[in-house]
Amino acid sequence: MNPLNLNQFKQIKNISTNTNKQNFALIVIYQKNQITFIHQQKKNKHFKILKMSNTRTKYSKNPWHCVSIGEKVPEVVTAVIEIPKGSKAKYELDKDSGMLKLDRVLFSAVHYPANYGFIPQTYCDDKDPLDILVLCSVDVEPLCLIDAKVIGVMHMIDGGEIDDKIIAVAANDVSVNHFNDLTDLPEHLLQQIQRFFEDYKKLEKKDVKVQEFQGKEKAQQIVRESIELYDREIRQGNSTPAL
């Protein structure tokens, strides 16, 4: 089904009716003022039935899908911060509401070594957006958006699944934006990042292995691939979007 603009959408009636209210099972989305949707019967458990207005849906409030990835991809991306540097609270995006929820509190002495979040409009094999660590001189508030310059990637296997972490610096922070590649960073900082993920997972008796760090070229390639996977699996509807 081709995308429809809002004026076309207003002409459509009774796509699916339930108790005299129009309801729609939506699959994505968002190209300026266009909405792509597929309607299904309510009994189809692969979709959620949502009440729809002309301009906004419950789905459109989710920062994973409605926040722009940026205009200088893959060199600079938008990072949606979930967890501030130094926090022991592990917040994560609630895919249903688009809000943050407290997943757990880390025990022992471990805390996040950098601001941590995700890159919007990306998709990975673990069915989540691409993770990102953003180095910055300040602890950034959750759900803040950062222009993040990509400088490297930490390859990690978590529970048998690839769970890469993009490493970036805040593009608008002069104390860190001169770093252009992982080789510019102090070695102890990379060790700190690696030890954090290894230690906190080990304390929770989870199997995790940090494989290696690679520089910005590999990191930018991973960003591009995750955008392509999002376009293929989410925008084109080959995978059920996580609301």
Secondary structure, 3 states (H helix, E strand, C coil): CCCEEHHHHHCCCCCCEECCEEEEECCCCCECCEECCCCCCCCCCCCCEEECCCCCCCHHHCHHHHCCCCCCCCCEEEEEEEECCCCCEEEEECCCCCCEEEEEECCCCCCCCCEEEEECCCCCCCCCCEEEEEECCCCCCCCCEEEEEEEEEEEEEECCEECCEEEEEECCCCCCCCCCCHHHCCHHHHHHHHHHHHHHHHHCCCCEEEEEEEEHHHHHHHHHHHHHHHHHHHHCCCCCCCC
